[in-house]
Amino acid sequence: AGKTMVVTSLGLLLGGRADPALVRVGAKAAVVEGRITVSGGDAAALRAEEAGAELDDGALLISRTVSAEGRSRAHLGGRSVPVGVLTELADELVAVHGQTDQQGLLKPARQRGALDRYAGDGVEVPHAKYAAAYRRLRAVATELEELTTRARERAQEADLLRFGLNEVAAVEP
């Protein structure tokens, strides 16, 4: 008894869909609040701070309000945030275990996370440098692809114009 209520509440706190049916009949809104302990260097703590949240003695305060009309508000560390921020934090903050938990290990992101946690703090700086270099590589690759596409389009247009000029030249007396 109460398991569904706990899981539904966690779902709301972690960015799940807000359903006005969760609001008690006659009430204006349903409010769910949670306090989750995080360490300062944690990915979840860093993302929360990026969103403007403040840690309270190593804990992250999360609240979600769902009105009877279906409108939803999310707060993280005392700041109003988009629900999407809670969704981003979900994997970092809570692990719900079930019969198929091992399936999560098939995801490369989970594998990297496990390796990073096992390696400890020594990999944070090299990992951050690598991530920045990788983002730059992706940006340059995207730019190269765009330039290549534009060059190809210009070459096709030049061919079409040459063809048109040849057609005009062939018609002249």
JOLINKA-V768681 format. One record per pair of residues at least 12 apart in sequence whose C-alpha atoms are under 6 Angstrom apart, sorted by the first residue. I is the first residue (numbers start at 1). J is the second residue. D is the distance in whole Angstrom. If there is no record, write none. Layout:
I/J/D
I/J/D
//
This chain:
13/64/6
14/86/5
14/87/5
14/90/5
15/83/5
15/86/5
15/87/4
20/68/5
20/70/5
23/68/6
28/67/6
28/68/6
29/66/5
29/67/4
29/68/5
30/65/6
30/66/5
31/64/6
31/65/4
32/63/6
32/64/5
33/62/6
33/63/4
34/61/6
34/62/5
35/60/6
35/61/5
36/59/5
36/60/5
37/58/6
37/59/4
38/58/6
38/59/6
44/89/6
44/92/6
53/76/6
53/77/4
53/79/6
54/77/5
60/77/6
61/76/6
61/77/5
62/75/6
62/76/5
63/75/5
//
